[in-house]
Amino acid sequence: MAYHPFHAHRPTDFPMSAFLAAAQPSFFPALSLPPGALTKPLPEHGLAGAAEAGLHPALGHHQAAHLRSMKSLEPEEEVDDDPKVTLEAKDLWDQFHKLGTEMVITKSGRRMFPPFKVRINGLDKKAKYILLLDIVAADDCRYKFHNSRWMVAGKADPEMPKRMYIHPDSPATGEQWMAKPVAFHNTSN
């Protein structure tokens, strides 16, 4: 199963701080809300009335059901976590790094090697988390391999739309994420 990329329109549209803040509807393409629809938190007893919850009057019943399910995706106030991520097979990654390995890609895509696997610790066992993988360019240069070395060969092409890969097990509890290594082995270009 391939990971479904999350496309942002511009690199500045989705800074990492936005993912650390409360879940926002713009991250969920299936949910389209009118502007100002979430001005007040939903009442604990559900959606008794759209006006009471501070929701836009045009918000339909179908969208209200999505809102109820989103409540579990919002950060909880009592979450106590200190996430730590450790790269699995770090020795292998270090060997490839010393050699200056480039991962060749094709139009149809190719799996990364070594696979990107991490072990996560320090999550709240009961809280739910969404794991994302974001691959960014190290600089804005184009390189070519010349005389057994990588040499700068001009300015890089404009950056493609931002792609963040959401792990297919997301959302899952901290206990589930910490139980075994998390692999993004099907990530390709």
PyMOL commands that set and color helices and strands:
alter all, ss='L'
color gray80, all
select helices_A, chain A and resi 16-20+25-27+61-73+90-99+174-179
alter helices_A, ss='H'
color red, helices_A
select strands_A, chain A and resi 5-8+84-87+117-121+128-129+132-134+141-146+149-155+162-166+172-173+182-183
alter strands_A, ss='S'
color yellow, strands_A
deselect
rebuild
show_as cartoon
